[in-house]
Structure formats: C-alpha cells, structure tokens
Amino acid sequence: MAFTDLLDALGGVGRFQLVYTALLLLPCSLLACHNFLQNFTAAVPRHHCLGPAGHTAGTTNDSEAWLRATIPLDQLGAPEQCRRFTEPQWALLSPNTSVHGAATESCKDGWVYDHSVFPSTIVTEWNLVCEARTLRDLAQSIYMAGVLVGAAVFGSLADRLGRKGPLVWSYLQLAVSGAAAAYFSSFSAYCVFRFLMGMTFSGIILNSLSLVVEWMPTRGRTVAGVLLGFSFTLGQLILAGVAYLIRPWRWLQFAVSVPFLIFSLYSWWLPESSRWLLLHGRSQLAVQNLRKVAALNGRREEGERLTQEVVSSYIQSEFTSARTSNSVLDLFRTLAIRKVTCCLMVVWFSNSMAYYGLAMDLQKFGLSVYLVQVLFGVIDIPAMLVATTTMVHVGRRATVASFLILAGLVVIANIFVPEDMQTLRTAQAALGKGCLASSFICVYLFTGELYPTEIRQMGMGFVSINARLGGLAAPLVTAVGEFSAILPPVAFGATSILAGLAVCFLAETRNTPLVETIEMMERRAKGLSEKGAGGRSEGISLQQLGASPFTETV
C-alpha cells in the first residue's frame, strides 16, 4: 500500500485538502504580480529634454512655443526624447518654417516626463532613459537571476528542513524585501531587493506545490496542478486591476508585497508534510498531523487508530527502491537519455525566453498597458484548456511542437504588421503568448514522462534551470531592440520554432508506461521488448515530477 492509500482512508479530497490548497494558492496568485510588476513600476512615459534652467513659461502657449524652439522633432513629428537644440531655434515658431543642420546636444539638464498615466515609475525617478535605458531591463534580469539562485537555495533547504519552514521564510522575505524596495531611494538598493524577491519566487512555488501534492490523494493532484496554473492567470488579472488603481510605483510595490506578511503569519497553522516527516524519522509528529487531517475530514475514529508503525508501513513501499547515488552526469550517460536531455534543454530555454520576451514589454503595442495586461492574462485560460485537451486526445509531442512552432510564426509575422495597426499586432502577440503558455504546461508533463523514474527529479530540476536562464536572457534580448527593433522578435520567434523542431526528435509518451530505469529507457529506444520491466501506465503524478510548469511562466 502507498501513502496515498492512507490519505484516501482519512477522507481523500476532504475539507482539509480544500482549505489547505486554497491557503497555499492564494499567495501564488499575488506572486504572479511580482513576475510582471515592472510592466507598471518600470513603465516609460513620454519624455523630452528639460530646457535651460533659467526658462519659466508664463502661459501654456509660451510653454508650447519654447518646446518647439528647443526640442527637435523625430520622424513621426513627436519631440525627440534624447536630444535638444544647443540654441533655441526661434525661426521654427513661424508657419511653414524648417531649420536644417542646427546643432543638437544630449539632455544635460534632465528630462520632462508626462505624468498623466504614470505619476511615478523607477524610470522617472532615476532617469532610466536614453543612455541609461538598458538599466531598466537589467533590473528585470537581476530579478530573474534571483529566481535562478532561489531555486537552488530553497530547493536544498526544503530537502533538509522540510517544506513549511522555507515557505514561511520565503513569505516573510518577500514582504520585507518588497517593502524595502519601495522605501529606499537608491537604484542599486532597488536591484538588490528585487534579487531577494526573485529568490522567494522559487521558494514559494516549489514548497507550495510540494505541500499541495504531498497532502493530496492521487485523484486530486491533476486538479490541484490545474488550479495552480489558473491562480497565476488570476494573479495577472489582479495585477492589472491593482496597478490601475494604484499608479505611483512605490505604493504599488508596497501593495503587492505587504500581503505576504499576512501569509507568513497564517502559514504557521499549516502542518508540515507528513511524507517528509516520515522520511526523516519524525513519525510521531507525522501521526499527530494525520490525526488532525482525519478530524477535519470527518474521519476522527480512523485517525485515532493510527500508530507510528502503521503510518511507516504505508510510506515505506514508496521509497524502498529509491536510488540515492544519482548525479547530473546520469542525464548524459547513454545515447537515449543524452538525446532527451539536449532536446529538452533547448525547449525549456526557448519557451521561457520567448514567453517572458512577449509578456514583459507591453508598452511596445501602443495600447493601454492595463488593457494589454488583462488580455495577456485572459488568453491563458482558453490556452490551458486547449493544451489539456490536445495533450490527452492527440499526444504530447504533436501538441508541444505545434504550439511552439505556431508561437514562433506568430511572433515573426508581427514584424510585417504596420506600426499603425496596433490592435492586430496586440492580438497576434496575445495569441503567441497563449501558445507559449500552453506549451509550458505540455512540456512539463512531457518531460516527466520522458525521464526514467530513477533520475526524473534530477532531470526536471536540470532542465528547469534552462528555463530560468531563458527568463534571465529575455530582458537582455529586449534591450537589443534599442539598436535594432527587428532583432528581439526574430530571436524570440526563431528560438521558439527551433524548440518546436527539437521536440520532433523526442518519443511520444501518450498512453505508454513510465520507464523506471535508464537501462529500460535505452532498451525502449532500441525497440526491444520490456517484459517484466515494471513500467506503469496509470499516468504520472505531480509528486513524481516535483515541480510545476508555472514556476517558469509565470
């Protein structure tokens, strides 16, 4: 008997599981806000050079005249953002008059910003425009670097200290570092605290998912995983609403950070994973937790009959054959496993880079950034439904490859849409983002089914690092757009198509038994029979995978 049989005996998916899952998914919703927060806190308003310090406009007409005389116009007829005339060109105030060859200079005295939409952002506060514009994307890359480091730090702590402790600390660290980022007036301090916030992203996601699936019977795990995905979609919609109501960037940063202080307080009530407790020899506390679960689920009598010996017998069957001597080199040991690992490295990196490349630069579409954020969040709902359906009825390989290639083609096609057709450009980008979100869901399950059981956890962790590297690279690729507007969409589209082609080299896993060992995987790749191999066909659980697709899209 497995531990999940014990959970079924104590009420299955009962009141405890429902409340427990809701309390863990609520913070995940607000966590999604931090991933896309810089769409609003780092928005770039219209701006132009500040005129000479001695000028004071007496009326609106004087101000407009001074702007016309001191700031040259760009090709679209708007004031240049980074240049001004060295001397006022008063001749430009006369009708049908133009000036050729007038000397210009950079904005030595600062900039004037349009505060009608964004009263303040980190861009307006620290003048992250013109020569310093790349620092805006650098701040987002630093956040993604924190996500990468946090995965290693909190993943290791969760194995040693349990799931609950690192989760509570992650909530507290996010609340404190988020509030500190809103308080301190230094850009370098802002980047440091954003790095710390990124670290907590991994700590919260990994431990929340582990606690949910380790307390959830098998029949409820798929639904729990889907709900986690929808919680991230909800978080994107919440962000759009909160950002619309709270425009100053410091107050917005504070508003989405402080709730995690409340989460850190009530999370002390959440029981530690009994699976982890049993594996680390703390069976007495595990039995106490299980009795509380039984009482909440209306199975008090069954809970009272539990003993340490009975509970240990359930968990022992799941881990008697566990191998502890695996290393990363096992992911490249044989030809079959090496092909899977190399292809998945490309897929996870490209998927993440293209996803964040589209979702983190909403202003380029020329529409309301709040409206685009809502659209990009809503599109994930049908995308996830379509992905789930096609994965079941069509297959994993065809679904992942189709979504990735379609996303790449849509992104590249957007290059040829005229700038003045912003609605079409936004719709196509939303379609591409939805396809990438769908492929994330599919490739997660596909990856878990491709790797054999003995290295599945390690394989999932290794390829997910590539996804975080892709998220780290996305803002840097976006920054290249300052020099060539065509390069970012080409890079995002081409890598997405490349990933789709890489998927075609992988084996289909729909309705096939899971592989237990690397040797069995090699035999399957060579077309040999697997009599008595012990493969299982009941499908893969989130417990076995140990991660979630939304630790990367989101």
Disulfide bonds with the S-S distance in Angstrom:
Cys49-Cys107 1.72
Cys82-Cys130 2.00
